[in-house]
Amino acid sequence: MKRYTKRIRTLDLIATLIDLVFVIFVIYGLSYFFSILATPTRDSEAGITEEINTVYQILGSDVTSRGLNTLISLSIGVLIIFVPITFQNIKRLRNKEIIEMDEWTYRTQLLYAFMSPLLAFNVFSFVIRLINGYEIKEIVQGSGFRQSMIDYKNWIVDLFKGEVFKRMKQRRLARKEIINKQQDLERITRNDMIMKVVRMVATYTFITLFALFIFIPFYWMIITALKTHTELTTSLTPRFFVPISEMQWVNFKVAIVEFNFWRYMVNTLVVGILSMFGTVFTTILAAFAFSRLEFKGRDFIFSVLLMTMMIPGELYTITNYVTINKLGWIDTRNALIFPFMTSVFYIFFLRQTFKQIPDTLYRAAQVDGCSDFKYLSRVMIPIGKPTITTITILSAIGAWDAYIWPQLVTRTESKFLISVALRSTNFNDNVEGQVRPLYHLQLAATAIVTIPLLIVFFALKKYIMAGVGRSGTKG
């Protein structure tokens, strides 16, 4: 394999910076589009009304509501595609290891080049990545842009002359001849091949159905959040697809404004961060004690803790509520933080990682006069870092998703977590004494709550898998 040259790395860096600037520009444009969106109004008699055929002024031009919805839809589509690609390229360029080039390297660069103008109208990145791709191709295969153009020209000429079809026919005849020569071998292995294909088809069919089973509710949530209130209340046949010009992105703006999204977000972040640090702290200390320290009743106490995992969590809700009530913590953040600052499962999970660290390291550290706390911080925590990272991420996600306990111990709306606030009365429409749920706004708020979890999962997926798939070192 060939290594990245300084010129190729420079061109790649410039193209990546252009992509980053373009992503920032699209984010700015998207925020501007949302800021000028006209929100619907509520009337005590007619209920919620929706803005239809509103004309906006963008860069001196008149843009209708359908046009603005199209611009927002395209901007979000561009961000979904280019944000992961841009950050992946930045991460690759920041890697100090030597990058080697092969056939897939220049093909990836050419793919990025043609995606830039087709999906995002990013002409500058297209030109630089095109040059970079053909320079990589010249180093890897010895044929650059000029030779590639000559090859394309010859291919087109041969196509009109019929030479391409002749070569295709010759290849078919050659393959047929090879097949005839290997006919006996195919008869022997045909049954194995059929069984292999059947197993593969069955496996991928099951995986596809399982993926659809998970994806369809999420898709239905998004598509419902992009519909109008009128369509949801009057349409007898729900649509499974909404054109980009009819996507009601204003529902997300209304959900943020009426939902007091940022207040509930701050409450959830404060509770989540504090409970996460408390969980990690207690888990590390407990796992170290149960895996390395010798004291009477250690295994019995750990067995009792494991037995508590067999008791349904709902039973703890009553006792925890009584305890919190006697402490006077009802409707305070203490009630949301302290009951979840420990987890038996996380202790068991991290203990198994610590148990696989060789005892010889601990004995050697004791001989050198190393204290238990120093050994924990210098040896065990760095080795168990993947598992600790997984516990940190899962603990934060659990705090974000909590619903039953926060709803039980909070009374004041200003102290609601984001999951509890989704069930608030802001998403109901009171018309002449009749309360009607506004599903499009409620599902828009739900999507806003769900998207950060998806971003965290895909951004930290490798750390979660590393913590689950690897348990310390092999002793």
Backbone hydrogen bonds, N-H to C=O, Kabsch-Sander energy under -0.5 kcal/mol:
donor,donor_aa,acceptor,acceptor_aa,energy
2,K,101,M,-1.3
4,Y,99,I,-2.6
9,R,5,T,-2.3
10,T,6,K,-2.1
11,L,7,R,-2.6
12,D,8,I,-2.5
13,L,9,R,-2.4
14,I,10,T,-2.5
15,A,11,L,-2.5
16,T,12,D,-2.2
17,L,13,L,-2.5
18,I,14,I,-2.4
19,D,15,A,-2.3
20,L,16,T,-2.4
21,V,17,L,-2.6
22,F,18,I,-2.6
23,V,19,D,-2.5
24,I,20,L,-2.4
25,F,21,V,-2.4
26,V,22,F,-2.4
27,I,23,V,-2.4
28,Y,24,I,-2.4
29,G,25,F,-2.6
30,L,26,V,-2.7
31,S,27,I,-2.5
32,Y,28,Y,-2.1
33,F,29,G,-2.5
34,F,30,L,-2.2
35,S,31,S,-1.8
36,I,32,Y,-1.5
37,L,33,F,-0.6
37,L,34,F,-0.6
39,T,37,L,-0.5
43,D,47,G,-2.3
47,G,43,D,-2.0
49,T,41,T,-3.4
56,Y,63,V,-3.5
58,I,56,Y,-0.7
58,I,61,S,-2.6
61,S,58,I,-1.5
63,V,56,Y,-2.9
65,S,54,T,-0.5
68,L,64,T,-2.5
69,N,65,S,-2.5
70,T,66,R,-2.0
71,L,67,G,-2.2
72,I,68,L,-2.5
73,S,69,N,-2.4
74,L,70,T,-2.6
75,S,71,L,-2.3
76,I,72,I,-2.5
77,G,73,S,-2.3
78,V,74,L,-2.4
79,L,75,S,-2.2
80,I,76,I,-2.4
81,I,77,G,-1.5
82,F,78,V,-3.2
83,V,79,L,-2.1
85,I,81,I,-1.0
86,T,82,F,-2.8
87,F,83,V,-2.4
88,Q,84,P,-2.0
89,N,85,I,-2.3
90,I,86,T,-2.4
91,K,87,F,-2.3
92,R,88,Q,-2.2
93,L,89,N,-2.4
94,R,90,I,-2.0
95,N,91,K,-0.8
100,E,98,I,-0.6
101,M,2,K,-4.6
105,T,102,D,-0.7
106,Y,102,D,-1.1
107,R,103,E,-1.3
108,T,104,W,-2.2
109,Q,105,T,-1.9
110,L,106,Y,-2.4
111,L,107,R,-2.2
112,Y,108,T,-2.6
113,A,109,Q,-2.2
114,F,110,L,-2.3
115,M,111,L,-1.8
116,S,112,Y,-1.6
118,L,114,F,-1.2
119,L,115,M,-2.5
120,A,115,M,-0.6
120,A,116,S,-1.4
121,F,117,P,-0.7
122,N,116,S,-2.2
123,V,121,F,-1.2
126,F,122,N,-1.4
127,V,123,V,-2.3
128,I,124,F,-2.1
129,R,125,S,-2.6
130,L,126,F,-2.0
131,I,127,V,-2.3
132,N,128,I,-2.7
133,G,129,R,-2.9
134,Y,130,L,-2.1
135,E,131,I,-1.9
136,I,132,N,-2.4
137,K,133,G,-2.1
138,E,134,Y,-2.0
139,I,135,E,-1.8
140,V,136,I,-2.7
141,Q,137,K,-3.1
142,G,137,K,-0.7
142,G,138,E,-0.9
143,S,137,K,-0.8
148,S,144,G,-2.2
149,M,145,F,-2.5
150,I,146,R,-2.2
151,D,147,Q,-2.5
152,Y,148,S,-2.6
153,K,149,M,-2.5
154,N,150,I,-2.7
155,W,151,D,-2.4
156,I,152,Y,-2.3
157,V,153,K,-2.5
158,D,154,N,-2.8
159,L,155,W,-2.0
160,F,156,I,-2.1
161,K,157,V,-1.8
162,G,158,D,-1.0
163,E,158,D,-1.8
164,V,158,D,-1.1
166,K,162,G,-1.6
167,R,163,E,-2.5
168,M,164,V,-2.2
169,K,165,F,-2.3
170,Q,166,K,-2.4
171,R,167,R,-2.4
172,R,168,M,-2.2
173,L,169,K,-2.4
174,A,170,Q,-2.4
175,R,171,R,-2.9
176,K,172,R,-2.5
177,E,173,L,-2.2
178,I,174,A,-2.3
179,I,175,R,-2.5
180,N,176,K,-2.3
181,K,177,E,-1.9
182,Q,178,I,-1.7
183,Q,180,N,-1.1
186,E,182,Q,-2.1
187,R,183,Q,-1.9
188,I,184,D,-1.4
189,T,185,L,-2.0
190,R,186,E,-1.1
193,M,189,T,-2.4
194,I,190,R,-2.7
195,M,191,N,-2.4
196,K,192,D,-2.2
197,V,193,M,-2.5
198,V,194,I,-2.5
199,R,195,M,-2.4
200,M,196,K,-2.3
201,V,197,V,-2.9
202,A,198,V,-2.6
203,T,199,R,-2.5
204,Y,200,M,-2.6
205,T,201,V,-2.2
206,F,202,A,-2.2
207,I,203,T,-2.4
208,T,204,Y,-2.4
209,L,205,T,-2.5
210,F,206,F,-2.4
211,A,207,I,-2.4
212,L,208,T,-2.6
213,F,209,L,-2.3
214,I,210,F,-1.4
215,F,211,A,-2.7
216,I,212,L,-2.8
218,F,214,I,-0.8
219,Y,215,F,-2.8
220,W,216,I,-2.8
221,M,217,P,-2.0
222,I,218,F,-2.1
223,I,219,Y,-2.8
224,T,220,W,-2.1
225,A,221,M,-1.9
226,L,222,I,-0.9
227,K,224,T,-1.5
232,L,228,T,-1.8
233,T,229,H,-1.6
234,T,230,T,-2.0
235,S,231,E,-1.8
246,E,243,P,-1.5
247,M,244,I,-0.6
248,Q,226,L,-2.4
249,W,247,M,-1.6
251,N,248,Q,-1.5
252,F,249,W,-1.0
253,K,249,W,-1.1
254,V,250,V,-2.6
255,A,251,N,-2.2
256,I,252,F,-2.0
257,V,253,K,-2.4
258,E,254,V,-3.0
259,F,254,V,-0.5
259,F,255,A,-1.3
260,N,257,V,-0.7
261,F,256,I,-1.6
263,R,260,N,-0.5
264,Y,260,N,-1.8
265,M,261,F,-2.4
266,V,262,W,-2.4
267,N,263,R,-2.1
268,T,264,Y,-2.3
269,L,265,M,-2.6
270,V,266,V,-2.6
271,V,267,N,-2.3
272,G,268,T,-2.9
273,I,269,L,-2.9
274,L,270,V,-2.2
275,S,271,V,-2.5
276,M,272,G,-2.0
277,F,273,I,-2.5
278,G,274,L,-2.2
279,T,275,S,-2.4
280,V,276,M,-2.6
281,F,277,F,-2.4
282,T,278,G,-2.4
283,T,279,T,-2.4
284,I,280,V,-2.4
285,L,281,F,-2.0
286,A,282,T,-2.5
287,A,283,T,-2.7
288,F,284,I,-2.1
289,A,285,L,-2.2
290,F,286,A,-2.5
291,S,287,A,-1.1
292,R,288,F,-2.5
293,L,288,F,-1.1
295,F,293,L,-0.6
298,R,295,F,-1.4
301,I,297,G,-2.7
302,F,298,R,-2.3
303,S,299,D,-2.1
304,V,300,F,-2.3
305,L,301,I,-2.2
306,L,302,F,-2.2
307,M,303,S,-2.0
308,T,304,V,-1.4
309,M,305,L,-0.6
309,M,306,L,-1.1
310,M,307,M,-1.6
311,I,308,T,-1.1
315,L,312,P,-1.3
316,Y,312,P,-0.6
316,Y,313,G,-0.7
317,T,313,G,-0.8
318,I,314,E,-0.7
319,T,315,L,-1.0
320,N,316,Y,-2.9
321,Y,317,T,-2.2
322,V,318,I,-2.2
323,T,319,T,-2.3
324,I,320,N,-2.8
325,N,321,Y,-2.4
326,K,322,V,-2.2
327,L,323,T,-1.7
328,G,324,I,-0.5
328,G,325,N,-0.9
329,W,324,I,-2.4
331,D,409,V,-3.0
332,T,329,W,-1.3
335,A,329,W,-0.6
335,A,332,T,-0.6
336,L,332,T,-0.5
336,L,333,R,-0.8
337,I,333,R,-1.4
338,F,334,N,-1.8
340,F,337,I,-1.3
341,M,338,F,-1.6
347,I,343,S,-2.0
348,F,344,V,-2.5
349,F,345,F,-2.8
350,L,346,Y,-2.7
351,R,347,I,-2.4
352,Q,348,F,-1.8
353,T,349,F,-0.9
354,F,350,L,-2.6
355,K,351,R,-2.5
356,Q,352,Q,-0.7
356,Q,353,T,-0.8
357,I,354,F,-1.4
361,L,358,P,-0.9
362,Y,358,P,-0.8
363,R,359,D,-2.5
364,A,360,T,-2.5
365,A,361,L,-2.0
366,Q,362,Y,-2.0
367,V,363,R,-2.1
368,D,364,A,-1.7
369,G,366,Q,-1.3
370,C,365,A,-3.0
375,Y,371,S,-2.4
376,L,372,D,-2.5
377,S,373,F,-2.4
378,R,374,K,-2.5
379,V,375,Y,-2.2
380,M,375,Y,-1.6
381,I,376,L,-2.6
383,I,379,V,-1.8
384,G,380,M,-2.7
385,K,382,P,-0.9
388,I,384,G,-2.5
389,T,385,K,-2.7
390,T,386,P,-2.0
391,I,387,T,-2.4
392,T,388,I,-2.4
393,I,389,T,-2.4
394,L,390,T,-2.7
395,S,391,I,-2.3
396,A,392,T,-2.0
397,I,393,I,-2.4
398,G,394,L,-2.4
399,A,395,S,-2.0
400,W,396,A,-1.8
401,D,397,I,-2.0
402,A,398,G,-1.0
407,Q,403,Y,-2.1
408,L,404,I,-1.5
409,V,405,W,-1.9
410,T,406,P,-1.1
415,K,412,T,-1.6
416,F,413,E,-1.5
418,I,264,Y,-0.5
421,A,417,L,-2.3
422,L,418,I,-0.8
423,R,420,V,-1.7
424,S,421,A,-1.9
427,F,424,S,-0.9
428,N,425,T,-1.5
429,D,436,R,-3.6
430,N,428,N,-0.6
431,V,429,D,-0.8
431,V,434,Q,-2.7
432,E,44,S,-1.3
432,E,430,N,-0.6
434,Q,431,V,-2.0
435,V,433,G,-0.5
436,R,429,D,-2.6
436,R,434,Q,-0.6
438,L,427,F,-3.5
439,Y,437,P,-1.1
442,Q,438,L,-2.2
443,L,439,Y,-2.8
444,A,440,H,-1.3
445,A,441,L,-2.4
446,T,442,Q,-2.1
447,A,443,L,-2.2
448,I,444,A,-2.0
449,V,445,A,-1.9
450,T,446,T,-2.0
451,I,447,A,-2.5
453,L,449,V,-0.6
453,L,450,T,-0.5
454,L,450,T,-1.8
455,I,451,I,-2.4
456,V,452,P,-2.6
457,F,453,L,-2.4
458,F,454,L,-2.6
459,A,455,I,-2.3
460,L,456,V,-2.1
464,I,460,L,-2.0
465,M,461,K,-2.5
466,A,462,K,-2.2
467,G,463,Y,-2.2
468,V,464,I,-2.0
469,G,465,M,-3.0
470,R,466,A,-1.4
472,G,470,R,-0.6
475,G,473,T,-0.6
